Amino acid sequence: MKRIVCLFVLLFAGSANAGIINDFTGGYDVANWTQSLDGGSISTIAAPFAIIEVSSNAGGGSSSTDFTIASLGNGLVSFDWFYSTVDVDGSSFDPFGWLLNGVFTQVTANGLFGAQSGSASFLVSIGDIFGFSAQATDSVLGSATTVIANFSAPVGVPEPAILALLGLGLAGIGFSRKRKHN
């Protein structure tokens, strides 16, 4: 009888592991993100596989084009980026990077003309606001375009099925009482 109960418990036992969402799907669907354009633009036409951020070229000084969301879990955010600039002064005036709770971390190299690419990753906690930022220090003489792809981010640990656990407990008590009476 113990073997049957153990088998029954193992059959319904599950692991509680944090999951990962790949691409801009599920809770990280592009419709759930916040866009702050400030003269730039964000295209979601390639979603869920990629998004495209363009820095401002509207004049008027520094600006930031941000695409942000609250983290759904604890863990690693990772993405690939493909950057190109047409700014006559090069990449120094249109940096791209990631945001974590309002703090910008640049991933592009300054002083280059043309294209750059790479991968980036950083840790988040549930509720952290993170995202991507295409910045412009002068917003003139050309913009930069960045494609963000192969995005993955953590989701929360699923809650155990309380009723199933309660039911298993009651079934165990019932089996043990029945056995004692026999």
N, C-alpha and C positions, 0 to 999 in steps of 0.2 A: 504494500500500500504506500509506503514511503517513496518508493521509486515512482509511482504514478503521480504523487503530489509533486515531487521534485521535477519530474518531466513536465508536468502541467505548468509549474512556475517558470521553468526555463523557456517553455514555449512562448509565454507571454512577456517575458522579460525583454527589455530593449536597452540599448545603450543611450546615454544622454551626451552626445557629442555635439560640439558647435559645428555648424555647417558652413559651407562656402558657396556663395553665388558667383557664377561666372558670367561675364558680360553684364549689360545693363538690363537685367530681367528681375522678376519677382519684386521684392521690396525695394530693389535698386533700379527699377524701371525708370526711364528718363522722365516720365511724367511726375515722379516723386521728388525730383531734384529742384533746387532753387537756382534760377538764373539771375545774375547781376551783370548787366551788359556794359554800362558805363562807356558807351561809344563803340564797343566791340560787338561780336556776334557769336552765337553758339548754334551749330547745326546738329540736329538729332536724326537727320535723314538716313544715316547709316546704322542707326540703332536697331537691334540691341547690341550689335557687334562693335560699334565705335561711335564716338562723337567728335565733332570738329570745333575747335575754339579759334577765334580770330581776334587778335589784339586791336585796340582802337587806333585809328588813323584820322580821327576827327578834329585834331588840334586841341588846344586848351590845356596842355600839361599832362601830368601823370594820370593814369587810369588803370582800372583792373576789371577784367572780364572773368567772372567767377561762376563755377558750376558746383554747388555744394549740397550735402545731404547729411542727416544724422546717422551715425553708425548703428546698425541693427544688432551688433554683437561685438564681442571682444576678439581681437585677432589681427591678422595681417591683411592690409590692403595692398594690392599690387596691380601694375599696369605697364603697358608699353607706350611709348610716345614717339611720334615722328614729327619733327619741327622743320619749318623752312621760313625764311624771312626775305622780304623784298625791301626792307629798310636800308636806305643808302649808307647808314652808319653801322649796319650789321646787328648782330644779336644782342649787343649790350643794351640797346634801347628798347627791346621787346622780349624780356625774359619770360620763360614759362616754368611753372613748377606746381607743387601741390600745397594745399592748405590743411592745417590741422588746428581747429579752434582759433581761427583768425591769424595764425602765424604762417607766413609764406616761406617755403623752402624751394629754392631755385634748382632745377635739374639741367637746364641748358647752360652751355659754356658761353661766356662773354667774348666779344671781339671776333666772332666768326661770321662769315657771309655764306648764304646758301643753307644747306640741309644739315640736320643733326638728328640722332635718334638714340634711344636707350630704354632701359627698364628702371622702374622705381618701385620701392615698397616701404611701408611704414606701419607701425602698430597703432591700433585704435582701441578705445574702450567703448562699451555700449553708450550711446548718447553723444559721443564726440561729434562735432561738426567737421567734416572733412570734404575735400574736393580738389578741383583743378583751377588754376589761375593763369590767364594770359595777360601779362602786364605790359604797359607801355609807359616809359618814363617821360616821353615828350608828345606822344600821339600825333606825330607828323613824320613825313619823309618815308612812309611805308609801314606796313603792318607785318605781323608774323602769324602763320597758321600752324596749328598743332592738332594732329589726329591722336586721340587717346583710344587704345584698343587693348584687347586681352585683359580687361578689367576683372578683378575678383575682389570680393570683400566678405567679411564674416557676417553670419546671421546668428541670432540667439539660440541658446540651448532649448530644445523643446521641453515643455512641462510634461511630467509623467501623467498618464491617464489616471486621475485620482479614483474615479469610479471603478476602473478595472482593478486597481490595487486593493480597494476596499472589498470588491467582490472576491478576489483571490483570498483575502484574509478570512472572510466569512465562510467561503467554501472550505478552507483549511480547518476552521473551527468545527464546521459541520461534519467533515470527514473524521476528525479526531473524536468527537462525541459519539458518532455512530459506531466507531470501532470499539470504544470503551463499553458501550451497552451490549455489544455482541460478545 
